[in-house]
Amino acid sequence: MTLAIGVPDLSRARQSTVPPLARMAGVTGTVEVAFSVGASARTSIQTTTAPDSLQLAAKEIVQSCVCRRTTTDRLYLLATIDYGVDTAKAPLSLVP
């Protein structure tokens, strides 16, 4: 995962990989997952836009994220996961 400016460091996160069934079927695409991170560093998914074969994997990646928090305010973040044939890239950015 790549973090944009203003996004807190991750203390742990799942590696972004292409789901096996999607890879075998040749499914590619971009998944956007809007989520929030509270003071306890827990993630809560708000919305997801994705093909069905990629949606579950994208949600699992985001739910595995644990941010290091120093403030109590809620952060709203957007993960734009780009699934290629064999690779996946997942930059995280703040929602304006």
N, C-alpha and C positions, 0 to 999 in steps of 0.2 A: 504494500500500500504506500502511496505517495501522499504526504501531508502538505496542504497548502499553508500559506502564512496565516497565523491566527488559530490554527487547529492544534489542540494540545497533543502532547506525545502520547503514543499508545504504549501501555504496559504489556498488552498482549493482543494478538489478533490472528485469525486463521489465515493461512496462505491462500491467496486468490488463485484458483485453478479452474480449468474448464471441467464441468461435470462429465463423467465417463460416457453416459448415454448421449449427451449433446455432442461430444467429440466424435463418437462413432457415427452419428447421424449427420455430422457436418454442420451443425447449427452454430451460427455466429451472430453477434449482435451486441448492442449496448443496453445495459440495464441501469436505470437510475433508481436509487433507493434514498428517500428522504427520511431522516431519523433525527432523534434528539438524544442528548446525553445529559442526565441530571447530575446533581451534586454527588450522588453515590457512585458515579461513573458507569451506571447501567444504561444500556441503549434501549430505546423504544422506537420501533419502526412506525413511521407516519404513512407513507405511500410508496408503492413500487410500480414501476412501469417496465415490463419485460415479457418476452415470450415465456410460455409455461415451462418449457424445458430448462430455462435458465433462472427462473424466479426463485425457486427454493434454495438453490446454491447461493444466490446473491443475498438472500435474507440471512442464511447461516453465516456468511462472511461478516455481515454487518453486526449481527447479534454477538459474534465472538469478540468484537472490539471492546476493549476496556481502556478508557482514556485516563490519563493522570490529571486529576482536577485540583486546582488550587483555589477556585472560587465556587460559590454556591449557586450561581445563576445557571439556567438551562441553556445549553448550546444546541443550535439547529444546524445539522450538517447534511451534506449531499455526497453520496458515493456514486460515482459514475464508473461502473465496471464495464470494461470493453473486453468482451470474449472473442478471441480470435480462434483459428483452427486448433492450435496447440497451446496458446498462452492466454493469460488474462491479466489485465492491468486495472488497478483500482485506485484512482486518485480521490482523496477526500478534500472537500472544501466547505467553507462556511456558507450558509444560506443567508443572502442579504436581507 
